[in-house]
Amino acid sequence: MPILVVGSVALDSVATPFGHADDTLGGTAMFFTAAASLYDRVNLVAIVGDDFPEADLNYLRSCNVDLDGLQVSPGKTFRWGARYALDMNSRQTLFTELGVFADFHPVVPEAYRHSAIIFLANIQPQLQLEVLEQTSAAASTDEEAPLVALDTMNLWIDTTRDALTAVLRRVEVVLMAEEEVRQYANTPSLRVGARQIFELGPKLLVIKQGSYGALLLGADGSYFAAPSYPLEDVRDPTGAGDAFAGGFLGALAAERARGRALTLSDYRRALVHGNIMGSFACEDFSVNRLRGLTPADISARYRELVDYTHFEGSWRGETH
């Protein structure tokens, strides 16, 4: 079931204590696409400049990706640079050069407008709304309506809160980092923050916790925690959250392709896939670790994570 993603494609220059990489593939939509295309076809809507490397276009062409929605405009591709501290949790942004992305307005091709899953990657909420107005999500109320998910960041909570709230009212799944949930809801409690978000209309909230894993909370009161995969070698955490989203929604697309309604168990397994793809992304710069991954690689890490976290359902001190 095709996944429509709208977001940024960039050229990143990143330095960490373990190396550096210049002008490499990056951007919210790029990391998502590199991960999700390992599960199902991705319809990519984004913009790059006419300086975008042909080698990178060829990589995208080699993936399970439709590029009819990728605009190539005269000018420079969005560029971003950062340096990470030793703990890899804090970073300093060195530069942000929007280039052609500054004037980007997404144009969703007709063939994409009925995609089964729509992911509004971390871009301005106004652009996310523009996407929704061009898809079947604008009017669908029946069982065939697409699954719409969004990601966001603290900047949009600070500067465009009303527009973000308008988007939240129109999606089913929300992905946020835990500090963003607290910021949006103005509360230290994730459960209270989730309840405020559910009151707007979403049915599921995915709370990303970085190296600690992720939580899945439902408007029905359901709760599930998936730990991160224990990595030995973290070279660059850039894009891990977007790769997480790619694994999460990619796994859901694969399940939905079987022609049945998604269950809570499907969402829980998908959360584990999100953690897995986020872990792969951290093992190298850019999308380098995601290139060449096979279903066998993903399955092996999935089985490992299940083994690491399995425990029996009862204990000796349990009373009856």
C-alpha positions in Angstrom: 0.0 0.0 0.0 1.8 3.2 -1.2 3.0 5.7 1.5 2.8 9.4 0.6 5.5 11.4 2.4 5.9 15.2 2.2 9.0 16.8 3.8 12.5 18.1 3.2 15.3 16.6 1.2 18.6 18.2 2.1 22.4 18.0 1.8 23.8 17.7 5.4 27.3 18.4 6.7 27.6 16.7 10.1 30.5 16.3 12.5 30.5 13.9 15.5 33.3 12.7 17.8 33.5 9.7 15.5 33.9 11.4 12.1 32.3 13.8 9.7 30.5 13.9 6.4 29.9 16.8 4.1 27.0 17.4 1.6 25.5 14.0 2.2 21.8 13.0 1.8 19.6 14.3 4.6 16.3 15.9 5.4 13.1 14.6 7.1 11.6 13.0 3.9 14.9 11.5 2.9 15.5 9.5 6.0 11.9 8.4 6.1 12.0 7.3 2.5 15.2 5.4 2.9 13.6 3.4 5.7 10.0 3.1 4.6 10.9 2.0 1.0 12.4 -1.2 2.5 8.8 -2.2 3.4 6.6 -0.7 0.6 6.5 1.8 -2.2 6.9 5.4 -1.2 5.5 8.4 -3.1 7.9 11.3 -2.4 6.8 14.9 -2.5 9.7 17.3 -1.9 11.9 19.9 -3.6 15.6 20.1 -4.4 17.8 22.5 -6.4 19.4 22.0 -9.7 22.6 21.4 -7.9 21.3 18.2 -6.3 23.9 15.4 -7.1 23.0 13.0 -9.9 24.4 10.2 -7.8 21.8 10.9 -5.1 19.0 11.0 -7.7 20.2 7.6 -9.0 20.1 6.2 -5.5 16.5 7.3 -5.1 15.7 5.8 -8.5 17.1 2.5 -7.3 14.8 2.5 -4.3 11.1 1.5 -4.2 10.3 5.2 -4.6 8.1 7.2 -7.1 9.8 10.5 -7.9 7.0 12.2 -9.9 6.4 14.5 -6.8 10.0 15.5 -6.5 10.4 19.1 -7.7 13.7 20.1 -9.2 13.9 23.9 -9.2 16.6 26.4 -10.3 18.7 27.3 -7.2 20.4 25.6 -4.3 19.3 22.5 -2.4 18.4 23.0 1.3 21.6 22.6 3.3 22.1 22.0 7.0 25.2 21.6 9.2 25.7 20.5 12.8 28.3 19.3 15.3 27.4 16.8 18.0 28.9 16.6 21.5 30.5 13.5 22.9 27.2 12.3 24.5 25.5 12.5 21.0 22.4 14.0 22.6 23.3 17.6 22.3 24.3 19.3 19.1 25.2 22.7 17.8 23.6 23.8 14.5 26.3 25.4 12.4 24.3 26.7 9.5 20.8 26.4 7.9 20.6 27.4 4.2 17.0 26.9 3.0 17.7 27.5 -0.7 14.7 26.4 -2.9 13.0 25.0 0.2 12.3 28.5 1.4 9.6 28.9 -1.3 8.4 25.3 -1.3 4.7 24.6 -1.7 3.9 20.9 -2.1 2.2 19.7 -5.2 0.7 16.3 -4.8 0.4 14.4 -8.1 -3.0 13.0 -8.9 -1.6 9.4 -8.7 -0.5 10.1 -5.1 -3.8 11.6 -3.8 -5.3 8.3 -2.8 -2.3 6.8 -1.0 -3.3 4.4 1.7 -0.9 6.1 4.2 0.1 9.7 4.4 3.0 10.9 6.4 3.4 14.7 7.1 7.0 14.8 8.0 8.5 17.5 10.2 7.9 20.7 8.1 5.8 23.9 8.7 2.3 23.0 9.7 0.9 25.3 7.0 2.6 23.1 4.4 1.1 20.0 6.1 -2.3 21.5 5.8 -1.7 22.2 2.1 -1.0 18.5 1.6 -4.1 17.4 3.3 -6.2 19.7 1.1 -4.8 17.9 -2.0 -5.5 14.3 -0.8 -8.4 12.1 -0.2 -8.0 12.8 3.5 -9.7 16.2 2.9 -13.1 14.6 2.5 -12.9 10.9 3.4 -14.9 9.7 6.3 -15.4 6.1 5.4 -13.4 3.0 6.1 -11.3 3.6 3.0 -9.9 6.8 4.4 -6.1 7.0 4.5 -4.1 6.6 7.7 -2.7 10.1 8.3 0.3 10.6 10.6 2.4 13.7 11.4 5.7 14.6 13.0 6.6 18.0 14.3 9.2 19.8 16.4 9.5 22.4 19.2 10.0 25.3 16.7 6.5 24.8 15.3 5.0 24.5 18.8 6.6 27.8 19.7 6.0 29.8 16.5 2.9 28.3 14.7 0.9 26.6 17.5 -2.5 27.4 16.1 -1.6 26.0 12.7 -0.1 22.9 14.3 -3.3 22.4 16.3 -5.4 22.7 13.1 -3.3 19.8 11.6 -3.5 17.7 14.8 -7.3 17.8 14.5 -7.1 16.1 11.1 -4.7 13.2 11.7 -5.0 9.8 13.3 -1.4 9.3 14.5 0.9 11.8 16.0 4.7 11.3 16.5 6.4 13.6 19.0 9.5 13.5 21.1 8.7 13.4 24.8 9.9 16.9 25.5 7.6 18.1 22.7 4.6 16.5 24.2 5.3 18.2 27.5 5.9 21.5 25.7 2.7 21.4 23.6 0.5 20.4 26.6 2.4 22.5 29.1 2.6 19.6 31.6 5.4 17.4 33.0 3.1 14.3 32.7 3.2 12.4 29.4 -0.1 10.8 30.2 -1.8 14.1 30.8 -0.2 15.6 27.7 -1.4 12.6 25.6 -4.9 13.1 26.9 -4.9 16.7 25.7 -3.7 15.6 22.2 -6.4 12.9 22.0 -9.0 15.5 22.8 -8.2 17.2 19.5 -9.0 14.0 17.6 -5.9 11.7 17.1 -6.4 8.1 18.1 -2.7 7.2 18.7 0.3 9.0 20.0 3.9 7.8 19.5 6.3 9.3 21.9 9.9 9.1 20.8 12.4 8.7 23.6 15.6 8.6 21.7 18.1 6.1 23.0 15.5 4.8 25.5 13.0 3.6 22.8 9.4 4.7 22.2 5.9 4.7 23.7 2.6 4.0 22.0 -0.5 5.5 23.7 -4.0 5.1 22.5 -7.1 7.3 23.0 -8.7 4.2 24.4 -6.3 4.1 27.3 -3.9 1.5 25.8 -0.2 1.8 26.6 2.8 0.0 25.1 6.6 0.6 25.6 9.2 -0.6 23.2 12.9 -0.3 24.2 15.6 0.8 21.8 17.9 -1.7 20.2 21.2 -1.8 22.2 23.8 -0.4 19.8 27.5 -0.8 20.3 28.5 1.8 17.6 26.7 5.1 17.3 28.3 7.3 14.6 25.6 9.8 13.8 22.1 10.1 15.3 20.9 12.6 12.6 17.6 11.4 11.0 17.1 8.6 13.5 13.6 9.9 14.3 12.6 10.1 10.7 14.0 6.6 10.0 12.0 5.5 13.0 8.8 6.9 11.4 9.8 5.1 8.2 10.0 1.8 9.9 6.8 2.4 11.9 4.7 3.4 9.0 6.4 1.0 6.6 5.5 -1.9 8.7 1.9 -0.7 8.9 1.8 -0.4 5.1 3.0 -4.0 4.8 0.3 -5.2 7.1 -2.4 -3.1 5.5 -1.4 -4.5 2.1 -2.8 -7.8 3.4 -6.3 -6.4 3.0 -7.4 -6.2 6.6 -8.0 -3.6 9.2 -5.0 -2.7 11.4 -5.0 -4.0 15.0 -3.4 -2.8 18.1 -0.9 -5.7 17.8 0.0 -4.4 14.4 0.8 -1.0 15.8 2.8 -2.5 18.6 4.9 -4.6 16.2 5.3 -1.5 14.0 6.7 0.4 17.0 9.4 -2.2 17.3 10.2 -1.8 13.6 10.5 1.9 14.1 13.1 1.4 16.8 15.0 -1.0 14.6 15.2 1.4 11.6 16.2 4.3 13.9 19.0 2.1 15.3 20.3 1.3 11.8 20.3 5.0 10.9 22.6 5.8 13.9 25.3 3.4 12.8 26.6 5.5 10.0 26.4 9.0 8.5 23.5 10.1 6.3 21.4 7.2 5.0 24.5 5.1 4.4 23.5 2.3 6.8 20.0 2.1 5.3 21.4 1.6 1.8 21.6 -2.1 1.0 19.6 -3.3 4.0 17.7 -6.5 3.3 14.5 -7.9 4.8 16.7 -10.5 6.4 18.7 -7.8 8.2 15.5 -6.3 9.5 14.1 -9.6 10.6 17.3 -10.6 12.4 17.3 -7.4 14.5 13.6 -7.7 15.2 14.1 -11.3 16.6 17.0 -10.0 18.7 15.0 -7.2 20.2 12.1 -9.6 20.9 14.6 -12.0 22.7 16.2 -9.2 24.6 12.8 -8.0 26.0 10.9 -11.2 26.5 9.8 -12.1 30.1 7.3 -14.5 31.6 3.8 -13.2 32.5 3.8 -14.3 36.1 6.2 -14.3 39.1 6.6 -16.3 42.2 5.3 -13.6 44.6 2.1 -13.3 42.7 -1.0 -14.0 44.8 -4.2 -15.7 43.6 
